[in-house]
Amino acid sequence: MAKLNEAVLKKTVARCREKGIVIPTFAQMADPSRIPESVKKKLKGVGLWDVDPVNLFRISWKNDVKSGLYGGVNYIELPSELTGVNARIIGLVGKYFPTGAHKVGAAFGCLVPRLVTGEFDPTSQKAVWPSTGNFCRGGAFDCALLACTAVAILPEEMSKERFDWLKSIGAEVIATPGCESNVKEIYDKCWDIKKNRKDCVIFNQFEEFGNPMWHYHVTAPAIEEVFSKVKGKNGRLAGYASATGSAGTIAAGDRLKKDFPLSKVGAVEALQCPTLLLNGFGGHRIEGIGDKHVPWVHNVRNTDMVLAIDDEDVVRLLRLFNEPAGKKVLKAQGLKESFIDSLPLMGYSSICNMLSAIKMAKYWELGKEDIIFTIFTDSVELYGSRLKEMHAEHGTYTESQATGDLERRLRGVGIDHLRELGYYDHKALHNLKYFTWVEQQGRTVEELNALWAPEFWDKTFAQVGEYDKMIEEFNERTGLLKEPVGAKN
């Protein structure tokens, strides 16, 4: 836990008082019933994506877009008629977060602890968000709400929608060479900023423990709440599948394995860049899952399996789920129209997670009482340009193509390109961190060795209680909870 910088805190408190900024606790994001009524009253008049400080309280899996307040966890259960497996597969929906992706929560987890300790000064410093897409969008949104200046770093080949949105919210945007898997180029730009821009603070999601902490304390309880709701008499929480990316989302599996010790956690990556599976490398098209290294914050001892998904399967299924011919074929298969209408809630990384959950179900030979959870990170709204590109390159999507994609790319998913991990497989993945983090990023061998101990992670995740106390004390100092919540300027 960092030592408080009182001089910076005074300035930050004054800034938040001036702008009408109240900061939610982790506990409130997990359980919105804890949110003060004065905040809920303000929320009713504010849109989900509006740049208003009160939307910090919408960093939650429980936003109800109809009422403007909160309901149950947003999720979709995939019917076996689609997946081809008996096991139940359920995905939490990220679209109903501000920005349309759950990464806004991970960004909050990185930024706010530094804000309430005085490690980051929003009056004089800029927040830098290295990302492969959604994290820098989440960081830019959080910064806009908190009256900070954001610098977004992401690969130049990411979707046009991401760049357009970042510019619209006023972020400084830096495009680095390459595609989704070119993470080192992002790190290189971070080093350049550290050396040459003294007004910047790097919030590196791949090494900031606030990222997995948010998922441990917010995403995992959301999954457990859905499980309690749908499990019935004999339901089993059998597994959790998550693309590795920055290793934030997969940290929900750390909590799930504590509460459900027999559950399995699957780490997912692109077949075209199988770093965990084969120490491999390469470029791929599954936007939202960075590669070519093991993130510092990935607790690899809790990963039971690594799975690789072909990016061709993902991009084809985006067409199946969103093109008229695809929807027609799905309807002919007996799938309900209301379910088909929900499929645009899944973007590239969501489809990747879905396929990995199917692989896990087939590998473990799971039955109808088994439930696998995953995350539908973002929606098709961030990939409209990709659909246009595929139409321009490949022509109109036909029913014949849709039928082939359904049978081969979805129902035809097999148990190839995966590996169940033993103790020394875990150790090998842990050791692989050395080459990125010690040789390139300035970490020490002693720090690396510390990550191997389970006690390290228990202690790290337990810090959230202290952060919540500090957030409450910070809000007390602004005095805003005693007034109507909202921007004062």
C-alpha positions as CSV (number, residue, x, y, z in Angstrom):
1,M,0.0,0.0,0.0
2,A,1.4,3.4,-1.1
3,K,2.2,6.2,1.4
4,L,-0.2,9.1,1.1
5,N,1.0,12.2,-0.7
6,E,-1.0,14.9,1.2
7,A,0.1,17.8,-1.0
8,V,-1.3,16.1,-4.1
9,L,-4.3,14.8,-2.3
10,K,-5.4,18.4,-1.3
11,K,-5.3,19.4,-5.0
12,T,-7.2,16.3,-6.1
13,V,-9.9,16.8,-3.5
14,A,-10.3,20.4,-4.6
15,R,-10.5,19.4,-8.2
16,C,-13.2,16.7,-7.5
17,R,-15.2,19.2,-5.3
18,E,-15.1,21.7,-8.1
19,K,-16.2,19.2,-10.8
20,G,-18.8,17.4,-8.6
21,I,-16.9,14.1,-8.7
22,V,-17.8,11.3,-6.2
23,I,-15.8,8.1,-6.5
24,P,-17.5,4.7,-6.1
25,T,-16.0,2.0,-4.0
26,F,-15.2,-1.5,-5.3
27,A,-18.0,-2.8,-3.0
28,Q,-20.5,-0.5,-4.6
29,M,-19.5,-1.6,-8.1
30,A,-20.1,-5.2,-7.1
31,D,-23.3,-4.4,-5.2
32,P,-25.1,-1.3,-6.4
33,S,-27.6,-1.6,-3.5
34,R,-24.8,0.1,-1.5
35,I,-24.9,3.2,-3.6
36,P,-26.4,6.3,-1.9
37,E,-29.9,7.3,-3.0
38,S,-28.7,10.8,-3.9
39,V,-26.4,9.2,-6.6
40,K,-29.2,7.0,-7.9
41,K,-31.5,10.0,-8.2
42,K,-28.9,11.8,-10.4
43,L,-28.4,8.7,-12.6
44,K,-32.0,8.7,-13.8
45,G,-31.3,11.8,-15.9
46,V,-27.9,10.8,-17.3
47,G,-27.3,8.5,-20.4
48,L,-25.2,5.4,-20.1
49,W,-22.3,6.9,-22.2
50,D,-22.7,10.5,-21.1
51,V,-19.5,12.2,-19.9
52,D,-20.9,12.9,-16.5
53,P,-19.0,12.1,-13.2
54,V,-22.0,10.2,-11.9
55,N,-21.4,7.6,-14.6
56,L,-18.5,6.3,-12.5
57,F,-21.3,4.6,-10.6
58,R,-22.3,2.7,-13.8
59,I,-19.1,0.8,-13.8
60,S,-21.0,-2.3,-12.9
61,W,-22.3,-5.6,-14.5
62,K,-25.8,-4.7,-13.2
63,N,-26.8,-1.6,-15.3
64,D,-30.5,-1.7,-16.3
65,V,-30.7,0.3,-19.5
66,K,-34.5,0.5,-19.3
67,S,-34.8,2.0,-15.9
68,G,-31.5,3.9,-16.0
69,L,-30.6,2.3,-12.6
70,Y,-29.7,-1.3,-11.7
71,G,-31.1,-4.8,-12.0
72,G,-29.6,-8.2,-12.1
73,V,-26.3,-9.1,-13.8
74,N,-26.4,-8.8,-17.6
75,Y,-25.8,-12.2,-19.2
76,I,-26.7,-14.5,-22.0
77,E,-27.0,-18.2,-21.9
78,L,-26.2,-19.9,-25.2
79,P,-28.6,-22.7,-26.2
80,S,-27.2,-26.2,-26.8
81,E,-28.8,-26.0,-30.3
82,L,-26.2,-23.4,-31.1
83,T,-23.2,-24.7,-29.2
84,G,-23.6,-28.4,-29.9
85,V,-22.7,-29.3,-26.3
86,N,-24.8,-30.4,-23.3
87,A,-23.0,-28.2,-20.9
88,R,-24.6,-24.8,-20.2
89,I,-22.5,-21.8,-21.4
90,I,-23.2,-18.4,-20.0
91,G,-21.5,-15.1,-20.9
92,L,-21.6,-11.9,-18.9
93,V,-22.4,-9.0,-21.2
94,G,-20.0,-6.0,-21.4
95,K,-22.0,-3.8,-23.7
96,Y,-24.0,-2.2,-20.9
97,F,-20.9,-0.6,-19.3
98,P,-20.1,3.0,-20.3
99,T,-18.1,2.8,-23.5
100,G,-19.8,-0.5,-24.3
101,A,-17.0,-2.7,-22.8
102,H,-16.1,-3.9,-19.3
103,K,-12.6,-2.6,-19.6
104,V,-13.7,0.7,-18.1
105,G,-13.8,-1.2,-14.8
106,A,-10.2,-2.5,-15.2
107,A,-9.1,1.1,-16.0
108,F,-10.9,2.3,-12.9
109,G,-9.1,-0.3,-10.8
110,C,-5.7,1.0,-12.0
111,L,-6.5,4.7,-11.8
112,V,-8.4,5.3,-8.6
113,P,-6.0,3.7,-6.0
114,R,-3.4,6.1,-7.3
115,L,-5.8,9.0,-7.2
116,V,-6.9,8.6,-3.6
117,T,-3.3,8.0,-2.4
118,G,-2.0,11.1,-4.1
119,E,0.3,9.1,-6.4
120,F,-1.4,10.7,-9.5
121,D,-2.1,14.4,-9.8
122,P,-4.9,15.1,-12.2
123,T,-4.2,18.8,-12.0
124,S,-0.8,18.5,-13.6
125,Q,-0.3,15.0,-14.9
126,K,-1.6,13.0,-17.9
127,A,-2.7,9.4,-17.6
128,V,-1.2,7.1,-20.2
129,W,-3.2,4.0,-21.2
130,P,-1.2,1.4,-23.1
131,S,-3.8,-1.0,-24.7
132,T,-4.9,-3.1,-27.6
133,G,-8.2,-1.3,-27.8
134,N,-10.8,-1.3,-25.0
135,F,-8.6,-0.6,-22.0
136,C,-7.5,2.8,-23.4
137,R,-11.1,3.6,-24.2
138,G,-12.0,2.8,-20.6
139,G,-9.1,4.8,-19.3
140,A,-10.0,7.8,-21.5
141,F,-13.6,7.6,-20.3
142,D,-12.6,7.4,-16.7
143,C,-10.3,10.4,-17.2
144,A,-13.0,12.4,-18.8
145,L,-15.3,11.8,-15.8
146,L,-12.5,12.5,-13.4
147,A,-11.4,15.6,-15.2
148,C,-8.0,14.1,-16.1
149,T,-6.2,14.2,-19.4
150,A,-5.8,10.8,-21.1
151,V,-3.1,9.6,-23.6
152,A,-4.3,6.5,-25.4
153,I,-1.8,4.1,-27.0
154,L,-3.0,1.3,-29.3
155,P,-1.9,-0.6,-32.4
156,E,-2.6,1.2,-35.7
157,E,-4.4,-1.8,-37.2
158,M,-7.2,-1.8,-34.6
159,S,-10.8,-1.0,-35.8
160,K,-11.6,2.5,-37.0
161,E,-14.4,2.8,-34.4
162,R,-11.9,2.7,-31.6
163,F,-9.8,5.6,-33.0
164,D,-12.9,7.7,-33.8
165,W,-14.3,7.3,-30.3
166,L,-11.0,8.2,-28.6
167,K,-10.7,11.3,-30.6
168,S,-14.3,12.3,-29.9
169,I,-13.8,12.2,-26.2
170,G,-10.7,14.4,-26.3
171,A,-7.9,11.8,-25.7
172,E,-4.5,12.2,-27.2
173,V,-4.1,9.2,-29.4
174,I,-0.8,7.4,-30.3
175,A,-1.0,4.6,-32.9
176,T,1.9,2.1,-32.6
177,P,3.1,-0.2,-35.4
178,G,1.3,-3.5,-36.0
179,C,-1.8,-5.3,-35.0
180,E,-3.4,-6.8,-31.9
181,S,-0.4,-9.0,-31.0
182,N,2.2,-6.2,-31.3
183,V,2.4,-5.5,-27.5
184,K,6.1,-4.8,-27.3
185,E,5.8,-1.8,-29.6
186,I,3.3,-0.4,-27.1
187,Y,5.8,-1.0,-24.3
188,D,8.5,0.7,-26.4
189,K,6.3,3.8,-26.7
190,C,5.7,3.7,-22.9
191,W,9.5,3.8,-22.3
192,D,9.8,6.7,-24.7
193,I,7.1,8.6,-22.8
194,K,8.8,7.9,-19.5
195,K,12.0,9.3,-20.7
196,N,10.7,12.3,-22.6
197,R,7.4,13.4,-21.0
198,K,7.7,14.1,-17.3
199,D,4.0,15.2,-17.1
200,C,2.8,11.6,-17.8
201,V,2.0,8.6,-15.6
202,I,1.8,5.2,-17.2
203,F,-1.1,2.9,-16.2
204,N,0.1,-0.3,-17.7
205,Q,-2.8,-2.8,-17.5
206,F,-0.4,-5.7,-18.1
207,E,1.4,-5.0,-14.8
208,E,-1.0,-2.9,-12.7
209,F,-2.6,-5.1,-10.0
210,G,-5.6,-2.9,-9.9
211,N,-6.7,-4.5,-13.1
212,P,-7.1,-8.1,-11.8
213,M,-8.2,-6.7,-8.4
214,W,-11.2,-5.2,-10.0
215,H,-12.2,-8.4,-11.7
216,Y,-11.6,-10.5,-8.6
217,H,-13.9,-8.3,-6.5
218,V,-16.5,-7.2,-9.1
219,T,-16.6,-9.7,-12.0
220,A,-16.3,-12.9,-10.0
221,P,-19.1,-12.0,-7.6
222,A,-21.3,-11.2,-10.6
223,I,-20.6,-14.7,-12.0
224,E,-21.4,-16.3,-8.7
225,E,-24.6,-14.4,-8.5
226,V,-25.7,-15.6,-11.9
227,F,-24.7,-19.2,-11.0
228,S,-26.8,-19.1,-7.8
229,K,-29.7,-17.9,-9.9
230,V,-29.6,-20.5,-12.6
231,K,-27.9,-23.6,-11.1
232,G,-31.1,-25.4,-10.1
233,K,-30.8,-28.4,-7.8
234,N,-27.7,-30.1,-9.2
235,G,-25.9,-27.4,-11.1
236,R,-22.1,-27.3,-11.0
237,L,-19.8,-24.3,-11.7
238,A,-17.5,-26.4,-13.9
239,G,-15.3,-23.8,-15.5
240,Y,-14.4,-20.3,-16.6
241,A,-12.9,-19.4,-20.0
242,S,-11.2,-16.0,-20.6
243,A,-8.9,-14.6,-23.2
244,T,-5.7,-13.7,-21.5
245,G,-5.3,-10.2,-22.9
246,S,-3.9,-8.2,-20.0
247,A,-4.7,-11.0,-17.6
248,G,-7.3,-8.9,-15.8
249,T,-10.5,-10.6,-16.7
250,I,-9.0,-14.1,-16.2
251,A,-8.4,-13.1,-12.5
252,A,-12.1,-13.6,-11.8
253,G,-11.1,-17.3,-12.1
254,D,-8.8,-16.8,-9.0
255,R,-11.9,-16.0,-6.9
256,L,-14.0,-18.7,-8.5
257,K,-11.4,-21.4,-7.8
258,K,-11.4,-20.3,-4.1
259,D,-15.1,-20.6,-3.9
260,F,-15.5,-23.6,-6.2
261,P,-12.2,-25.5,-5.9
262,L,-13.2,-28.1,-8.5
263,S,-13.8,-25.5,-11.3
264,K,-11.4,-25.2,-14.1
265,V,-9.9,-22.0,-15.6
266,G,-9.0,-21.8,-19.3
267,A,-6.7,-19.2,-20.7
268,V,-7.5,-18.3,-24.3
269,E,-5.4,-16.9,-27.1
270,A,-5.3,-16.7,-30.9
271,L,-4.1,-19.8,-32.8
272,Q,-2.1,-17.4,-35.0
273,C,-0.1,-16.3,-31.9
274,P,0.0,-19.2,-29.5
275,T,2.3,-17.8,-26.9
276,L,1.0,-19.8,-23.9
277,L,0.4,-22.9,-25.9
278,L,3.6,-23.1,-27.9
279,N,5.7,-20.1,-26.9
280,G,4.6,-19.0,-30.3
281,F,4.2,-15.6,-32.0
282,G,2.5,-13.9,-34.9
283,G,-0.2,-11.5,-35.9
284,H,-4.0,-12.1,-35.7
285,R,-7.4,-10.4,-36.0
286,I,-9.0,-11.1,-32.6
287,E,-9.1,-7.6,-31.3
288,G,-9.0,-7.3,-27.6
289,I,-6.5,-10.1,-26.6
290,G,-2.8,-8.9,-26.6
291,D,-0.1,-11.5,-27.1
292,K,3.6,-12.5,-27.4
293,H,4.2,-12.3,-23.6
294,V,2.8,-13.4,-20.3
295,P,1.4,-10.4,-18.4
296,W,3.0,-9.7,-15.1
297,V,-0.5,-9.8,-13.4
298,H,-1.4,-13.3,-14.7
299,N,-1.5,-15.7,-11.8
300,V,-0.5,-18.7,-13.9
301,R,-0.8,-21.2,-11.1
302,N,-4.6,-20.9,-11.3
303,T,-4.7,-21.6,-15.0
304,D,-5.8,-25.2,-15.7
305,M,-5.7,-25.2,-19.5
306,V,-4.6,-23.0,-22.4
307,L,-6.7,-23.0,-25.6
308,A,-6.0,-21.4,-29.0
309,I,-8.8,-20.2,-31.2
310,D,-8.4,-19.7,-35.0
311,D,-9.1,-16.1,-35.9
312,E,-10.8,-17.2,-39.1
313,D,-13.5,-18.9,-37.0
314,V,-14.0,-15.7,-35.1
315,V,-14.4,-13.3,-38.1
316,R,-16.7,-15.7,-40.0
317,L,-18.9,-16.1,-37.0
318,L,-19.2,-12.3,-36.7
319,R,-20.8,-12.5,-40.1
320,L,-23.0,-15.4,-39.2
321,F,-24.4,-13.6,-36.2
322,N,-24.9,-10.2,-37.9
323,E,-25.6,-10.7,-41.6
324,P,-29.2,-11.3,-42.8
325,A,-28.3,-14.7,-44.4
326,G,-26.7,-15.8,-41.1
327,K,-29.7,-14.9,-39.1
328,K,-32.0,-16.7,-41.5
329,V,-30.0,-19.9,-41.2
330,L,-30.0,-19.7,-37.4
331,K,-33.8,-19.1,-37.3
332,A,-34.2,-22.2,-39.6
333,Q,-32.3,-24.2,-37.0
334,G,-35.0,-23.5,-34.5
335,L,-33.2,-20.8,-32.5
336,K,-35.5,-18.3,-30.9
337,E,-35.7,-14.9,-32.6
338,S,-35.1,-13.1,-29.3
339,F,-31.9,-15.0,-28.9
340,I,-30.8,-14.3,-32.4
341,D,-31.4,-10.6,-31.8
342,S,-29.0,-10.8,-28.8
343,L,-26.1,-12.1,-30.8
344,P,-24.8,-8.6,-31.8
345,L,-23.9,-8.3,-28.1
346,M,-20.8,-10.3,-29.0
347,G,-17.8,-8.8,-30.7
348,Y,-14.5,-10.5,-31.8
349,S,-13.1,-11.3,-28.3
350,S,-16.6,-12.4,-27.1
351,I,-16.9,-14.9,-29.9
352,C,-13.4,-16.1,-29.2
353,N,-14.4,-16.7,-25.5
354,M,-17.6,-18.5,-26.6
355,L,-15.6,-20.9,-28.8
356,S,-13.1,-21.6,-26.0
357,A,-16.0,-22.4,-23.6
358,I,-17.3,-24.9,-26.1
359,K,-13.8,-26.5,-26.4
360,M,-13.6,-26.8,-22.6
361,A,-17.0,-28.4,-22.5
362,K,-15.9,-31.0,-25.1
363,Y,-12.5,-31.6,-23.6
364,W,-13.8,-32.2,-20.0
365,E,-16.9,-34.1,-21.4
366,L,-19.2,-31.9,-19.4
367,G,-22.9,-32.7,-19.1
368,K,-26.2,-30.8,-18.7
369,E,-25.6,-30.1,-15.0
370,D,-22.2,-28.4,-15.7
371,I,-22.0,-24.6,-16.3
372,I,-19.1,-22.8,-17.9
373,F,-18.9,-19.0,-17.6
374,T,-17.2,-16.6,-19.9
375,I,-17.2,-12.9,-20.7
376,F,-18.7,-11.2,-23.7
377,T,-16.4,-8.3,-23.6
378,D,-17.8,-5.9,-26.2
379,S,-20.4,-5.9,-28.9
380,V,-20.6,-5.7,-32.7
381,E,-20.8,-1.9,-32.5
382,L,-17.0,-1.7,-32.4
383,Y,-16.7,-3.9,-35.5
384,G,-19.1,-2.4,-38.0
385,S,-16.1,-1.3,-40.2
386,R,-14.9,-4.9,-40.2
387,L,-18.2,-6.2,-41.5
388,K,-18.0,-3.7,-44.3
389,E,-14.4,-4.7,-45.1
390,M,-15.4,-8.4,-45.3
391,H,-18.3,-7.5,-47.5
392,A,-16.1,-5.6,-49.8
393,E,-13.5,-8.3,-49.9
394,H,-15.6,-11.4,-50.0
395,G,-19.0,-10.2,-51.4
396,T,-22.5,-10.8,-50.1
397,Y,-22.7,-13.4,-47.3
398,T,-24.9,-16.2,-48.5
399,E,-27.1,-18.8,-46.7
400,S,-24.7,-21.5,-48.0
401,Q,-21.7,-19.8,-46.4
402,A,-23.7,-19.3,-43.2
403,T,-24.6,-23.0,-43.0
404,G,-21.0,-24.0,-43.6
405,D,-19.7,-21.6,-40.9
406,L,-22.3,-22.8,-38.4
407,E,-21.4,-26.4,-38.9
408,R,-17.7,-26.1,-39.3
409,R,-16.7,-23.0,-37.3
410,L,-19.1,-23.3,-34.4
411,R,-20.6,-26.8,-34.0
412,G,-17.5,-28.3,-35.4
413,V,-15.2,-27.0,-32.7
414,G,-12.9,-29.7,-31.5
415,I,-10.4,-30.4,-28.7
416,D,-7.3,-29.6,-30.9
417,H,-5.0,-26.7,-30.1
418,L,-5.3,-26.9,-26.3
419,R,-3.2,-28.2,-23.4
420,E,-4.1,-29.2,-19.9
421,L,-1.5,-27.8,-17.5
422,G,0.5,-29.7,-14.8
423,Y,2.7,-28.2,-12.1
424,Y,5.8,-27.8,-14.3
425,D,3.7,-26.4,-17.2
426,H,2.6,-23.7,-14.8
427,K,6.2,-23.1,-13.8
428,A,7.2,-22.8,-17.4
429,L,4.6,-20.1,-18.0
430,H,5.7,-18.3,-14.9
431,N,9.4,-18.4,-16.0
432,L,8.4,-17.1,-19.4
433,K,7.6,-13.8,-17.7
434,Y,11.4,-13.3,-17.2
435,F,12.1,-12.4,-20.8
436,T,9.6,-9.6,-21.0
437,W,9.5,-8.2,-17.4
438,V,13.1,-8.7,-16.1
439,E,15.1,-8.4,-19.4
440,Q,12.9,-5.6,-21.0
441,Q,10.7,-3.9,-18.4
442,G,13.0,-3.4,-15.4
443,R,11.5,-5.9,-13.0
444,T,13.8,-7.9,-10.7
445,V,14.2,-11.7,-10.3
446,E,13.2,-11.3,-6.7
447,E,9.9,-9.7,-7.7
448,L,9.3,-12.4,-10.3
449,N,9.9,-15.2,-7.7
450,A,7.5,-13.5,-5.4
451,L,4.7,-14.0,-7.9
452,W,5.0,-17.7,-7.7
453,A,3.7,-17.8,-4.1
454,P,-0.1,-18.1,-3.7
455,E,0.2,-15.9,-0.6
456,F,1.3,-13.0,-2.8
457,W,-2.0,-13.0,-4.6
458,D,-4.1,-13.4,-1.5
459,K,-2.4,-10.4,0.0
460,T,-2.7,-8.4,-3.2
461,F,-6.4,-9.0,-3.6
462,A,-7.1,-8.3,0.1
463,Q,-5.9,-4.7,-0.4
464,V,-9.3,-3.7,-1.8
465,G,-10.7,-3.3,1.6
466,E,-8.1,-0.6,2.4
467,Y,-8.7,1.1,-0.9
468,D,-12.4,1.3,-0.3
469,K,-11.8,2.9,3.1
470,M,-9.5,5.5,1.4
471,I,-12.2,6.1,-1.3
472,E,-14.7,6.8,1.5
473,E,-12.4,9.1,3.3
474,F,-11.6,10.9,0.0
475,N,-15.4,11.4,-0.6
476,E,-15.8,12.7,2.9
477,R,-13.1,15.3,2.2
478,T,-14.9,16.6,-0.9
479,G,-18.2,16.8,1.1
480,L,-20.2,16.1,-2.1
481,L,-22.2,13.2,-0.7
482,K,-23.9,15.7,1.5
483,E,-25.0,17.6,-1.7
484,P,-26.8,16.6,-4.9
485,V,-24.3,14.6,-7.0
486,G,-23.3,15.8,-10.4
487,A,-21.0,18.3,-12.2
488,K,-21.0,21.7,-10.7
489,N,-19.5,23.6,-13.6
